């Protein structure tokens, strides 16, 4: 019998004071604290918080994919 892999996807928003790339890393890092078997990340979009004409916080909307354990 063939075993099928099931992948679940959750949506998160990562934040960083450094960059959008770091915001993606932070989202994956935080997810990895409670989610096992992460196999991928899809960046849905980027936004930022602005104060006095300067970016103060980078935000990355991501979808994290992980294999569901049986």
C-alpha positions in Angstrom: 0.0 0.0 0.0 1.3 3.4 -0.9 1.6 6.0 1.9 0.5 9.5 0.9 2.2 12.5 2.4 -0.1 15.2 3.7 1.2 18.8 3.8 -0.5 21.5 5.9 -0.1 25.2 5.3 -0.3 28.0 7.9 -0.2 31.7 7.3 2.1 33.9 9.5 3.4 37.5 9.5 7.1 37.8 10.4 8.6 41.1 11.5 12.1 42.5 11.6 13.8 45.9 12.2 16.5 44.9 9.6 14.9 43.8 6.3 12.1 41.9 4.6 14.4 38.9 4.1 15.0 38.8 7.9 11.3 39.1 8.5 10.8 35.9 6.5 13.6 34.2 8.5 12.0 35.3 11.8 8.6 33.8 10.7 10.2 30.5 9.9 12.3 30.5 13.1 9.3 31.2 15.3 7.2 28.6 13.5 9.9 26.0 14.0 9.6 26.4 17.8 6.2 24.7 17.7 5.8 23.1 14.3 7.8 20.1 13.2 8.6 18.9 9.6 8.6 22.3 7.9 9.4 21.7 4.2 8.9 25.2 2.7 7.9 28.8 2.9 6.0 30.9 0.3 6.2 34.6 0.6 2.8 36.1 -0.1 3.7 39.8 0.3 5.7 42.4 2.0 4.6 45.5 4.0 6.3 47.9 6.4 5.5 50.2 9.3 6.6 53.7 8.7 7.3 56.6 11.1 8.6 60.1 10.2 9.2 58.9 6.6 11.4 56.0 7.7 10.7 52.3 7.7 10.7 51.2 11.4 9.5 47.6 10.9 9.6 45.2 7.9 6.8 42.7 7.7 6.6 39.5 5.5 3.3 37.7 5.0 4.2 34.0 4.5 2.7 30.6 4.2 4.7 27.8 6.0 4.3 24.3 4.7 4.9 21.2 6.9 4.3 17.5 6.6 1.5 16.2 8.9 2.6 13.3 11.1 0.5 10.2 11.3 
